[in-house]
């Protein structure tokens, strides 16, 4: 009784059966292997990459990606105040929110200073 060879041990017959040429895959794999060898050997061209300033990496920007949750409300505001905000450059609702936030921050600081004194 003859021993049957596995299909994976017959690359020429496999190529003939499915009609695909596997030599291009082997070439791609060889090219990737050569590229990986270059990386491991340190033969990388860094000329198009800007240098990093390591001093700035240690200084995180607080609140850069913080976005407070917005809540839709209805508020009564004096007509002249609203007109003034609408005449300013930018979106008047964002300006009103910024003014409220500035007031809130100032009050928090004021409250913190009072609680430290007394």
Secondary structure, DSSP 8 states (H G I E B T S, - for coil): ------GGG-HHHHHHHH---THHHHHHHHHHHHHHHHHHHT----TTS----HHHHT---TTSS-------------HHHHHHHHHSSS-HHHHHHHHHHHHHHHHHHHHHHHHHH-
